[in-house]
Amino acid sequence: MIGTPDFMSPEQVTDDPVTPASDVFSLGATLVFAATGRGPVRARPGRGDLYRIVQAAPDLDGVPAVLVEIVSACLVKDPAE
């Protein structure tokens, strides 16, 4: 597993095939960081980050309303969506 937890997609964590959908997820995470100065899972050291990437809803507090719909679409957990 390679990546910075704030920007990793669920499939990177679960060792599922990584497709271009992973890049879309990471784009959403990057947009959250650009807007708020933190990632969408509020990463903290430890394995809890990995659980939050796969299971928890992204934290979009502070993301401007005009971006929430786009960022939410990028951060869908299922790469098929």
PyMOL Python script that loads the backbone (N, CA, C, O; Angstrom):
from pymol import cmd

cmd.read_pdbstr("""\
ATOM      1  N   MET A   1       0.848  -1.166   0.000  1.00  0.00           N
ATOM      2  CA  MET A   1       0.000   0.000   0.000  1.00  0.00           C
ATOM      3  C   MET A   1       0.896   1.232   0.000  1.00  0.00           C
ATOM      4  O   MET A   1       1.766   1.388   0.857  1.00  0.00           O
ATOM      5  N   ILE A   2       0.667   2.090  -0.967  1.00  0.00           N
ATOM      6  CA  ILE A   2       1.448   3.317  -1.085  1.00  0.00           C
ATOM      7  C   ILE A   2       0.477   4.480  -1.163  1.00  0.00           C
ATOM      8  O   ILE A   2      -0.491   4.445  -1.923  1.00  0.00           O
ATOM      9  N   GLY A   3       0.739   5.504  -0.377  1.00  0.00           N
ATOM     10  CA  GLY A   3      -0.082   6.696  -0.466  1.00  0.00           C
ATOM     11  C   GLY A   3      -0.122   7.444   0.843  1.00  0.00           C
ATOM     12  O   GLY A   3       0.257   6.925   1.893  1.00  0.00           O
ATOM     13  N   THR A   4      -0.580   8.656   0.762  1.00  0.00           N
ATOM     14  CA  THR A   4      -0.807   9.489   1.936  1.00  0.00           C
ATOM     15  C   THR A   4      -2.273   9.332   2.309  1.00  0.00           C
ATOM     16  O   THR A   4      -3.140   9.595   1.475  1.00  0.00           O
ATOM     17  N   PRO A   5      -2.580   8.915   3.527  1.00  0.00           N
ATOM     18  CA  PRO A   5      -3.973   8.617   3.881  1.00  0.00           C
ATOM     19  C   PRO A   5      -4.980   9.702   3.499  1.00  0.00           C
ATOM     20  O   PRO A   5      -6.099   9.384   3.095  1.00  0.00           O
ATOM     21  N   ASP A   6      -4.607  10.963   3.618  1.00  0.00           N
ATOM     22  CA  ASP A   6      -5.548  12.029   3.266  1.00  0.00           C
ATOM     23  C   ASP A   6      -6.006  11.971   1.811  1.00  0.00           C
ATOM     24  O   ASP A   6      -7.068  12.496   1.476  1.00  0.00           O
ATOM     25  N   PHE A   7      -5.223  11.343   0.953  1.00  0.00           N
ATOM     26  CA  PHE A   7      -5.514  11.372  -0.478  1.00  0.00           C
ATOM     27  C   PHE A   7      -5.739   9.988  -1.089  1.00  0.00           C
ATOM     28  O   PHE A   7      -5.920   9.873  -2.301  1.00  0.00           O
ATOM     29  N   MET A   8      -5.730   8.946  -0.269  1.00  0.00           N
ATOM     30  CA  MET A   8      -5.888   7.580  -0.779  1.00  0.00           C
ATOM     31  C   MET A   8      -7.346   7.233  -1.018  1.00  0.00           C
ATOM     32  O   MET A   8      -8.234   7.662  -0.281  1.00  0.00           O
ATOM     33  N   SER A   9      -7.575   6.454  -2.054  1.00  0.00           N
ATOM     34  CA  SER A   9      -8.922   5.968  -2.347  1.00  0.00           C
ATOM     35  C   SER A   9      -9.179   4.675  -1.573  1.00  0.00           C
ATOM     36  O   SER A   9      -8.234   4.000  -1.162  1.00  0.00           O
ATOM     37  N   PRO A  10     -10.446   4.330  -1.373  1.00  0.00           N
ATOM     38  CA  PRO A  10     -10.755   3.079  -0.676  1.00  0.00           C
ATOM     39  C   PRO A  10     -10.121   1.853  -1.324  1.00  0.00           C
ATOM     40  O   PRO A  10      -9.681   0.945  -0.618  1.00  0.00           O
ATOM     41  N   GLU A  11     -10.066   1.811  -2.638  1.00  0.00           N
ATOM     42  CA  GLU A  11      -9.505   0.637  -3.296  1.00  0.00           C
ATOM     43  C   GLU A  11      -7.995   0.515  -3.065  1.00  0.00           C
ATOM     44  O   GLU A  11      -7.456  -0.591  -3.110  1.00  0.00           O
ATOM     45  N   GLN A  12      -7.318   1.614  -2.823  1.00  0.00           N
ATOM     46  CA  GLN A  12      -5.903   1.530  -2.465  1.00  0.00           C
ATOM     47  C   GLN A  12      -5.737   0.879  -1.089  1.00  0.00           C
ATOM     48  O   GLN A  12      -4.785   0.133  -0.861  1.00  0.00           O
ATOM     49  N   VAL A  13      -6.651   1.160  -0.193  1.00  0.00           N
ATOM     50  CA  VAL A  13      -6.585   0.616   1.164  1.00  0.00           C
ATOM     51  C   VAL A  13      -6.935  -0.867   1.174  1.00  0.00           C
ATOM     52  O   VAL A  13      -6.284  -1.658   1.856  1.00  0.00           O
ATOM     53  N   THR A  14      -7.964  -1.242   0.418  1.00  0.00           N
ATOM     54  CA  THR A  14      -8.452  -2.624   0.448  1.00  0.00           C
ATOM     55  C   THR A  14      -7.713  -3.537  -0.519  1.00  0.00           C
ATOM     56  O   THR A  14      -8.004  -4.731  -0.595  1.00  0.00           O
ATOM     57  N   ASP A  15      -6.751  -2.977  -1.263  1.00  0.00           N
ATOM     58  CA  ASP A  15      -5.961  -3.740  -2.225  1.00  0.00           C
ATOM     59  C   ASP A  15      -6.815  -4.266  -3.372  1.00  0.00           C
ATOM     60  O   ASP A  15      -6.499  -5.293  -3.972  1.00  0.00           O
ATOM     61  N   ASP A  16      -7.896  -3.556  -3.670  1.00  0.00           N
ATOM     62  CA  ASP A  16      -8.693  -3.865  -4.861  1.00  0.00           C
ATOM     63  C   ASP A  16      -8.001  -3.244  -6.069  1.00  0.00           C
ATOM     64  O   ASP A  16      -7.107  -2.414  -5.905  1.00  0.00           O
ATOM     65  N   PRO A  17      -8.399  -3.633  -7.282  1.00  0.00           N
ATOM     66  CA  PRO A  17      -7.774  -3.028  -8.464  1.00  0.00           C
ATOM     67  C   PRO A  17      -7.942  -1.500  -8.452  1.00  0.00           C
ATOM     68  O   PRO A  17      -9.021  -0.969  -8.188  1.00  0.00           O
ATOM     69  N   VAL A  18      -6.849  -0.835  -8.743  1.00  0.00           N
ATOM     70  CA  VAL A  18      -6.869   0.622  -8.806  1.00  0.00           C
ATOM     71  C   VAL A  18      -7.081   1.029 -10.255  1.00  0.00           C
ATOM     72  O   VAL A  18      -6.297   0.678 -11.137  1.00  0.00           O
ATOM     73  N   THR A  19      -8.144   1.769 -10.483  1.00  0.00           N
ATOM     74  CA  THR A  19      -8.528   2.221 -11.818  1.00  0.00           C
ATOM     75  C   THR A  19      -8.497   3.754 -11.834  1.00  0.00           C
ATOM     76  O   THR A  19      -8.172   4.368 -10.817  1.00  0.00           O
ATOM     77  N   PRO A  20      -8.824   4.371 -12.951  1.00  0.00           N
ATOM     78  CA  PRO A  20      -8.908   5.833 -12.977  1.00  0.00           C
ATOM     79  C   PRO A  20      -9.895   6.403 -11.941  1.00  0.00           C
ATOM     80  O   PRO A  20      -9.792   7.573 -11.571  1.00  0.00           O
ATOM     81  N   ALA A  21     -10.841   5.589 -11.477  1.00  0.00           N
ATOM     82  CA  ALA A  21     -11.767   6.052 -10.438  1.00  0.00           C
ATOM     83  C   ALA A  21     -11.006   6.441  -9.166  1.00  0.00           C
ATOM     84  O   ALA A  21     -11.442   7.318  -8.420  1.00  0.00           O
ATOM     85  N   SER A  22      -9.882   5.794  -8.929  1.00  0.00           N
ATOM     86  CA  SER A  22      -9.056   6.148  -7.774  1.00  0.00           C
ATOM     87  C   SER A  22      -8.526   7.572  -7.907  1.00  0.00           C
ATOM     88  O   SER A  22      -8.433   8.301  -6.920  1.00  0.00           O
ATOM     89  N   ASP A  23      -8.179   7.963  -9.129  1.00  0.00           N
ATOM     90  CA  ASP A  23      -7.711   9.329  -9.362  1.00  0.00           C
ATOM     91  C   ASP A  23      -8.828  10.339  -9.112  1.00  0.00           C
ATOM     92  O   ASP A  23      -8.581  11.432  -8.602  1.00  0.00           O
ATOM     93  N   VAL A  24     -10.046   9.974  -9.471  1.00  0.00           N
ATOM     94  CA  VAL A  24     -11.186  10.863  -9.223  1.00  0.00           C
ATOM     95  C   VAL A  24     -11.383  11.046  -7.719  1.00  0.00           C
ATOM     96  O   VAL A  24     -11.618  12.161  -7.251  1.00  0.00           O
ATOM     97  N   PHE A  25     -11.287   9.951  -6.964  1.00  0.00           N
ATOM     98  CA  PHE A  25     -11.410  10.035  -5.513  1.00  0.00           C
ATOM     99  C   PHE A  25     -10.317  10.945  -4.945  1.00  0.00           C
ATOM    100  O   PHE A  25     -10.591  11.808  -4.111  1.00  0.00           O
ATOM    101  N   SER A  26      -9.095  10.746  -5.398  1.00  0.00           N
ATOM    102  CA  SER A  26      -7.985  11.565  -4.915  1.00  0.00           C
ATOM    103  C   SER A  26      -8.150  13.030  -5.311  1.00  0.00           C
ATOM    104  O   SER A  26      -7.749  13.919  -4.560  1.00  0.00           O
ATOM    105  N   LEU A  27      -8.729  13.290  -6.468  1.00  0.00           N
ATOM    106  CA  LEU A  27      -9.049  14.668  -6.852  1.00  0.00           C
ATOM    107  C   LEU A  27     -10.007  15.285  -5.843  1.00  0.00           C
ATOM    108  O   LEU A  27      -9.804  16.419  -5.410  1.00  0.00           O
ATOM    109  N   GLY A  28     -11.044  14.554  -5.467  1.00  0.00           N
ATOM    110  CA  GLY A  28     -11.981  15.053  -4.462  1.00  0.00           C
ATOM    111  C   GLY A  28     -11.285  15.357  -3.150  1.00  0.00           C
ATOM    112  O   GLY A  28     -11.561  16.374  -2.514  1.00  0.00           O
ATOM    113  N   ALA A  29     -10.381  14.474  -2.745  1.00  0.00           N
ATOM    114  CA  ALA A  29      -9.631  14.689  -1.505  1.00  0.00           C
ATOM    115  C   ALA A  29      -8.741  15.926  -1.624  1.00  0.00           C
ATOM    116  O   ALA A  29      -8.608  16.696  -0.673  1.00  0.00           O
ATOM    117  N   THR A  30      -8.142  16.109  -2.781  1.00  0.00           N
ATOM    118  CA  THR A  30      -7.299  17.282  -3.015  1.00  0.00           C
ATOM    119  C   THR A  30      -8.125  18.565  -2.974  1.00  0.00           C
ATOM    120  O   THR A  30      -7.673  19.577  -2.438  1.00  0.00           O
ATOM    121  N   LEU A  31      -9.322  18.528  -3.532  1.00  0.00           N
ATOM    122  CA  LEU A  31     -10.199  19.702  -3.491  1.00  0.00           C
ATOM    123  C   LEU A  31     -10.596  20.045  -2.061  1.00  0.00           C
ATOM    124  O   LEU A  31     -10.655  21.218  -1.693  1.00  0.00           O
ATOM    125  N   VAL A  32     -10.870  19.011  -1.248  1.00  0.00           N
ATOM    126  CA  VAL A  32     -11.180  19.258   0.165  1.00  0.00           C
ATOM    127  C   VAL A  32      -9.980  19.921   0.834  1.00  0.00           C
ATOM    128  O   VAL A  32     -10.134  20.889   1.579  1.00  0.00           O
ATOM    129  N   PHE A  33      -8.793  19.399   0.569  1.00  0.00           N
ATOM    130  CA  PHE A  33      -7.593  19.967   1.178  1.00  0.00           C
ATOM    131  C   PHE A  33      -7.378  21.411   0.729  1.00  0.00           C
ATOM    132  O   PHE A  33      -7.045  22.273   1.542  1.00  0.00           O
ATOM    133  N   ALA A  34      -7.568  21.674  -0.557  1.00  0.00           N
ATOM    134  CA  ALA A  34      -7.381  23.037  -1.073  1.00  0.00           C
ATOM    135  C   ALA A  34      -8.366  24.012  -0.438  1.00  0.00           C
ATOM    136  O   ALA A  34      -8.032  25.172  -0.196  1.00  0.00           O
ATOM    137  N   ALA A  35      -9.577  23.539  -0.172  1.00  0.00           N
ATOM    138  CA  ALA A  35     -10.619  24.413   0.382  1.00  0.00           C
ATOM    139  C   ALA A  35     -10.531  24.569   1.894  1.00  0.00           C
ATOM    140  O   ALA A  35     -10.943  25.595   2.434  1.00  0.00           O
ATOM    141  N   THR A  36      -9.996  23.556   2.588  1.00  0.00           N
ATOM    142  CA  THR A  36     -10.072  23.564   4.054  1.00  0.00           C
ATOM    143  C   THR A  36      -8.722  23.443   4.766  1.00  0.00           C
ATOM    144  O   THR A  36      -8.620  23.748   5.954  1.00  0.00           O
ATOM    145  N   GLY A  37      -7.692  23.004   4.053  1.00  0.00           N
ATOM    146  CA  GLY A  37      -6.397  22.792   4.681  1.00  0.00           C
ATOM    147  C   GLY A  37      -6.263  21.449   5.380  1.00  0.00           C
ATOM    148  O   GLY A  37      -5.297  21.220   6.108  1.00  0.00           O
ATOM    149  N   ARG A  38      -7.229  20.557   5.161  1.00  0.00           N
ATOM    150  CA  ARG A  38      -7.187  19.209   5.749  1.00  0.00           C
ATOM    151  C   ARG A  38      -7.871  18.252   4.783  1.00  0.00           C
ATOM    152  O   ARG A  38      -8.618  18.670   3.898  1.00  0.00           O
ATOM    153  N   GLY A  39      -7.609  16.979   4.964  1.00  0.00           N
ATOM    154  CA  GLY A  39      -8.207  15.968   4.104  1.00  0.00           C
ATOM    155  C   GLY A  39      -9.632  15.629   4.510  1.00  0.00           C
ATOM    156  O   GLY A  39     -10.093  16.059   5.567  1.00  0.00           O
ATOM    157  N   PRO A  40     -10.331  14.866   3.684  1.00  0.00           N
ATOM    158  CA  PRO A  40     -11.734  14.542   3.945  1.00  0.00           C
ATOM    159  C   PRO A  40     -11.964  13.501   5.033  1.00  0.00           C
ATOM    160  O   PRO A  40     -13.101  13.305   5.462  1.00  0.00           O
ATOM    161  N   VAL A  41     -10.903  12.825   5.489  1.00  0.00           N
ATOM    162  CA  VAL A  41     -11.079  11.831   6.557  1.00  0.00           C
ATOM    163  C   VAL A  41     -10.468  12.288   7.867  1.00  0.00           C
ATOM    164  O   VAL A  41     -10.432  11.532   8.838  1.00  0.00           O
ATOM    165  N   ARG A  42      -9.991  13.511   7.898  1.00  0.00           N
ATOM    166  CA  ARG A  42      -9.335  14.050   9.094  1.00  0.00           C
ATOM    167  C   ARG A  42      -8.322  13.042   9.610  1.00  0.00           C
ATOM    168  O   ARG A  42      -8.375  12.604  10.759  1.00  0.00           O
ATOM    169  N   ALA A  43      -7.406  12.692   8.732  1.00  0.00           N
ATOM    170  CA  ALA A  43      -6.417  11.654   9.020  1.00  0.00           C
ATOM    171  C   ALA A  43      -5.614  11.980  10.274  1.00  0.00           C
ATOM    172  O   ALA A  43      -5.193  13.113  10.511  1.00  0.00           O
ATOM    173  N   ARG A  44      -5.429  10.944  11.047  1.00  0.00           N
ATOM    174  CA  ARG A  44      -4.588  10.991  12.241  1.00  0.00           C
ATOM    175  C   ARG A  44      -3.688   9.764  12.169  1.00  0.00           C
ATOM    176  O   ARG A  44      -4.058   8.767  11.549  1.00  0.00           O
ATOM    177  N   PRO A  45      -2.526   9.819  12.786  1.00  0.00           N
ATOM    178  CA  PRO A  45      -1.637   8.647  12.708  1.00  0.00           C
ATOM    179  C   PRO A  45      -2.324   7.382  13.216  1.00  0.00           C
ATOM    180  O   PRO A  45      -3.061   7.407  14.202  1.00  0.00           O
ATOM    181  N   GLY A  46      -2.068   6.289  12.528  1.00  0.00           N
ATOM    182  CA  GLY A  46      -2.594   5.000  12.974  1.00  0.00           C
ATOM    183  C   GLY A  46      -3.535   4.377  11.970  1.00  0.00           C
ATOM    184  O   GLY A  46      -3.895   4.992  10.966  1.00  0.00           O
ATOM    185  N   ARG A  47      -3.922   3.170  12.247  1.00  0.00           N
ATOM    186  CA  ARG A  47      -4.745   2.391  11.319  1.00  0.00           C
ATOM    187  C   ARG A  47      -6.184   2.884  11.252  1.00  0.00           C
ATOM    188  O   ARG A  47      -6.907   2.513  10.327  1.00  0.00           O
ATOM    189  N   GLY A  48      -6.621   3.704  12.196  1.00  0.00           N
ATOM    190  CA  GLY A  48      -7.970   4.255  12.134  1.00  0.00           C
ATOM    191  C   GLY A  48      -8.207   5.046  10.860  1.00  0.00           C
ATOM    192  O   GLY A  48      -9.333   5.117  10.367  1.00  0.00           O
ATOM    193  N   ASP A  49      -7.133   5.647  10.319  1.00  0.00           N
ATOM    194  CA  ASP A  49      -7.251   6.375   9.054  1.00  0.00           C
ATOM    195  C   ASP A  49      -7.755   5.452   7.962  1.00  0.00           C
ATOM    196  O   ASP A  49      -8.634   5.819   7.182  1.00  0.00           O
ATOM    197  N   LEU A  50      -7.199   4.262   7.910  1.00  0.00           N
ATOM    198  CA  LEU A  50      -7.554   3.329   6.849  1.00  0.00           C
ATOM    199  C   LEU A  50      -9.014   2.930   6.947  1.00  0.00           C
ATOM    200  O   LEU A  50      -9.698   2.826   5.929  1.00  0.00           O
ATOM    201  N   TYR A  51      -9.494   2.708   8.151  1.00  0.00           N
ATOM    202  CA  TYR A  51     -10.908   2.386   8.337  1.00  0.00           C
ATOM    203  C   TYR A  51     -11.780   3.549   7.865  1.00  0.00           C
ATOM    204  O   TYR A  51     -12.774   3.340   7.168  1.00  0.00           O
ATOM    205  N   ARG A  52     -11.411   4.762   8.240  1.00  0.00           N
ATOM    206  CA  ARG A  52     -12.216   5.928   7.865  1.00  0.00           C
ATOM    207  C   ARG A  52     -12.231   6.127   6.357  1.00  0.00           C
ATOM    208  O   ARG A  52     -13.257   6.517   5.798  1.00  0.00           O
ATOM    209  N   ILE A  53     -11.112   5.865   5.689  1.00  0.00           N
ATOM    210  CA  ILE A  53     -11.078   6.010   4.230  1.00  0.00           C
ATOM    211  C   ILE A  53     -12.102   5.089   3.589  1.00  0.00           C
ATOM    212  O   ILE A  53     -12.806   5.487   2.661  1.00  0.00           O
ATOM    213  N   VAL A  54     -12.185   3.865   4.079  1.00  0.00           N
ATOM    214  CA  VAL A  54     -13.058   2.852   3.468  1.00  0.00           C
ATOM    215  C   VAL A  54     -14.504   2.984   3.933  1.00  0.00           C
ATOM    216  O   VAL A  54     -15.417   2.777   3.134  1.00  0.00           O
ATOM    217  N   GLN A  55     -14.744   3.325   5.209  1.00  0.00           N
ATOM    218  CA  GLN A  55     -16.087   3.236   5.777  1.00  0.00           C
ATOM    219  C   GLN A  55     -16.768   4.568   6.109  1.00  0.00           C
ATOM    220  O   GLN A  55     -17.988   4.676   5.985  1.00  0.00           O
ATOM    221  N   ALA A  56     -16.016   5.564   6.521  1.00  0.00           N
ATOM    222  CA  ALA A  56     -16.628   6.788   7.040  1.00  0.00           C
ATOM    223  C   ALA A  56     -17.020   7.742   5.913  1.00  0.00           C
ATOM    224  O   ALA A  56     -16.381   7.791   4.862  1.00  0.00           O
ATOM    225  N   ALA A  57     -18.074   8.488   6.159  1.00  0.00           N
ATOM    226  CA  ALA A  57     -18.458   9.546   5.228  1.00  0.00           C
ATOM    227  C   ALA A  57     -17.390  10.633   5.258  1.00  0.00           C
ATOM    228  O   ALA A  57     -16.844  10.925   6.322  1.00  0.00           O
ATOM    229  N   PRO A  58     -17.082  11.236   4.119  1.00  0.00           N
ATOM    230  CA  PRO A  58     -16.081  12.293   4.122  1.00  0.00           C
ATOM    231  C   PRO A  58     -16.581  13.499   4.914  1.00  0.00           C
ATOM    232  O   PRO A  58     -17.774  13.803   4.929  1.00  0.00           O
ATOM    233  N   ASP A  59     -15.659  14.165   5.557  1.00  0.00           N
ATOM    234  CA  ASP A  59     -15.970  15.367   6.319  1.00  0.00           C
ATOM    235  C   ASP A  59     -15.805  16.561   5.390  1.00  0.00           C
ATOM    236  O   ASP A  59     -14.686  16.932   5.034  1.00  0.00           O
ATOM    237  N   LEU A  60     -16.918  17.157   5.001  1.00  0.00           N
ATOM    238  CA  LEU A  60     -16.879  18.268   4.063  1.00  0.00           C
ATOM    239  C   LEU A  60     -17.138  19.606   4.747  1.00  0.00           C
ATOM    240  O   LEU A  60     -17.417  20.602   4.079  1.00  0.00           O
ATOM    241  N   ASP A  61     -17.047  19.634   6.070  1.00  0.00           N
ATOM    242  CA  ASP A  61     -17.195  20.902   6.791  1.00  0.00           C
ATOM    243  C   ASP A  61     -16.155  21.888   6.281  1.00  0.00           C
ATOM    244  O   ASP A  61     -14.967  21.572   6.207  1.00  0.00           O
ATOM    245  N   GLY A  62     -16.602  23.062   5.937  1.00  0.00           N
ATOM    246  CA  GLY A  62     -15.699  24.103   5.462  1.00  0.00           C
ATOM    247  C   GLY A  62     -15.530  24.141   3.961  1.00  0.00           C
ATOM    248  O   GLY A  62     -14.961  25.096   3.433  1.00  0.00           O
ATOM    249  N   VAL A  63     -16.012  23.124   3.253  1.00  0.00           N
ATOM    250  CA  VAL A  63     -15.953  23.148   1.791  1.00  0.00           C
ATOM    251  C   VAL A  63     -17.031  24.121   1.313  1.00  0.00           C
ATOM    252  O   VAL A  63     -18.183  24.001   1.731  1.00  0.00           O
ATOM    253  N   PRO A  64     -16.692  25.075   0.454  1.00  0.00           N
ATOM    254  CA  PRO A  64     -17.684  26.012  -0.038  1.00  0.00           C
ATOM    255  C   PRO A  64     -18.876  25.287  -0.677  1.00  0.00           C
ATOM    256  O   PRO A  64     -18.714  24.288  -1.377  1.00  0.00           O
ATOM    257  N   ALA A  65     -20.057  25.812  -0.419  1.00  0.00           N
ATOM    258  CA  ALA A  65     -21.290  25.172  -0.893  1.00  0.00           C
ATOM    259  C   ALA A  65     -21.274  24.908  -2.391  1.00  0.00           C
ATOM    260  O   ALA A  65     -21.821  23.904  -2.847  1.00  0.00           O
ATOM    261  N   VAL A  66     -20.665  25.777  -3.146  1.00  0.00           N
ATOM    262  CA  VAL A  66     -20.628  25.613  -4.593  1.00  0.00           C
ATOM    263  C   VAL A  66     -19.833  24.373  -5.013  1.00  0.00           C
ATOM    264  O   VAL A  66     -20.021  23.868  -6.120  1.00  0.00           O
ATOM    265  N   LEU A  67     -18.953  23.881  -4.147  1.00  0.00           N
ATOM    266  CA  LEU A  67     -18.137  22.705  -4.468  1.00  0.00           C
ATOM    267  C   LEU A  67     -18.624  21.402  -3.852  1.00  0.00           C
ATOM    268  O   LEU A  67     -18.169  20.329  -4.248  1.00  0.00           O
ATOM    269  N   VAL A  68     -19.531  21.472  -2.901  1.00  0.00           N
ATOM    270  CA  VAL A  68     -19.918  20.276  -2.145  1.00  0.00           C
ATOM    271  C   VAL A  68     -20.454  19.168  -3.054  1.00  0.00           C
ATOM    272  O   VAL A  68     -20.087  18.007  -2.876  1.00  0.00           O
ATOM    273  N   GLU A  69     -21.291  19.489  -3.998  1.00  0.00           N
ATOM    274  CA  GLU A  69     -21.862  18.456  -4.873  1.00  0.00           C
ATOM    275  C   GLU A  69     -20.781  17.772  -5.707  1.00  0.00           C
ATOM    276  O   GLU A  69     -20.780  16.548  -5.843  1.00  0.00           O
ATOM    277  N   ILE A  70     -19.874  18.549  -6.258  1.00  0.00           N
ATOM    278  CA  ILE A  70     -18.798  17.991  -7.078  1.00  0.00           C
ATOM    279  C   ILE A  70     -17.859  17.135  -6.231  1.00  0.00           C
ATOM    280  O   ILE A  70     -17.510  16.017  -6.610  1.00  0.00           O
ATOM    281  N   VAL A  71     -17.458  17.672  -5.084  1.00  0.00           N
ATOM    282  CA  VAL A  71     -16.537  16.945  -4.214  1.00  0.00           C
ATOM    283  C   VAL A  71     -17.192  15.660  -3.705  1.00  0.00           C
ATOM    284  O   VAL A  71     -16.545  14.613  -3.662  1.00  0.00           O
ATOM    285  N   SER A  72     -18.458  15.729  -3.322  1.00  0.00           N
ATOM    286  CA  SER A  72     -19.181  14.540  -2.845  1.00  0.00           C
ATOM    287  C   SER A  72     -19.202  13.455  -3.919  1.00  0.00           C
ATOM    288  O   SER A  72     -19.020  12.275  -3.621  1.00  0.00           O
ATOM    289  N   ALA A  73     -19.422  13.858  -5.161  1.00  0.00           N
ATOM    290  CA  ALA A  73     -19.445  12.885  -6.268  1.00  0.00           C
ATOM    291  C   ALA A  73     -18.074  12.240  -6.446  1.00  0.00           C
ATOM    292  O   ALA A  73     -17.987  11.049  -6.743  1.00  0.00           O
ATOM    293  N   CYS A  74     -17.014  13.005  -6.269  1.00  0.00           N
ATOM    294  CA  CYS A  74     -15.668  12.451  -6.383  1.00  0.00           C
ATOM    295  C   CYS A  74     -15.344  11.470  -5.268  1.00  0.00           C
ATOM    296  O   CYS A  74     -14.593  10.517  -5.477  1.00  0.00           O
ATOM    297  N   LEU A  75     -15.903  11.695  -4.086  1.00  0.00           N
ATOM    298  CA  LEU A  75     -15.531  10.919  -2.906  1.00  0.00           C
ATOM    299  C   LEU A  75     -16.463   9.736  -2.615  1.00  0.00           C
ATOM    300  O   LEU A  75     -16.492   9.230  -1.493  1.00  0.00           O
ATOM    301  N   VAL A  76     -17.214   9.301  -3.614  1.00  0.00           N
ATOM    302  CA  VAL A  76     -18.039   8.101  -3.463  1.00  0.00           C
ATOM    303  C   VAL A  76     -17.109   6.912  -3.232  1.00  0.00           C
ATOM    304  O   VAL A  76     -16.088   6.777  -3.906  1.00  0.00           O
ATOM    305  N   LYS A  77     -17.460   6.066  -2.294  1.00  0.00           N
ATOM    306  CA  LYS A  77     -16.593   4.940  -1.902  1.00  0.00           C
ATOM    307  C   LYS A  77     -16.508   3.840  -2.961  1.00  0.00           C
ATOM    308  O   LYS A  77     -15.472   3.187  -3.084  1.00  0.00           O
ATOM    309  N   ASP A  78     -17.576   3.627  -3.722  1.00  0.00           N
ATOM    310  CA  ASP A  78     -17.627   2.557  -4.720  1.00  0.00           C
ATOM    311  C   ASP A  78     -17.051   3.080  -6.047  1.00  0.00           C
ATOM    312  O   ASP A  78     -17.648   3.969  -6.655  1.00  0.00           O
ATOM    313  N   PRO A  79     -15.922   2.559  -6.505  1.00  0.00           N
ATOM    314  CA  PRO A  79     -15.331   3.071  -7.734  1.00  0.00           C
ATOM    315  C   PRO A  79     -16.217   2.875  -8.969  1.00  0.00           C
ATOM    316  O   PRO A  79     -16.039   3.574  -9.967  1.00  0.00           O
ATOM    317  N   ALA A  80     -17.148   1.955  -8.916  1.00  0.00           N
ATOM    318  CA  ALA A  80     -18.051   1.755 -10.051  1.00  0.00           C
ATOM    319  C   ALA A  80     -19.030   2.916 -10.210  1.00  0.00           C
ATOM    320  O   ALA A  80     -19.575   3.141 -11.291  1.00  0.00           O
ATOM    321  N   GLU A  81     -19.243   3.646  -9.120  1.00  0.00           N
ATOM    322  CA  GLU A  81     -20.157   4.785  -9.176  1.00  0.00           C
ATOM    323  C   GLU A  81     -19.461   6.018  -9.688  1.00  0.00           C
ATOM    324  O   GLU A  81     -20.081   7.075  -9.802  1.00  0.00           O
TER     325      GLU A  81
END
""", "prot")
cmd.dss("prot")
cmd.show_as("cartoon", "prot")
cmd.util.cbc("prot")
cmd.orient("prot")
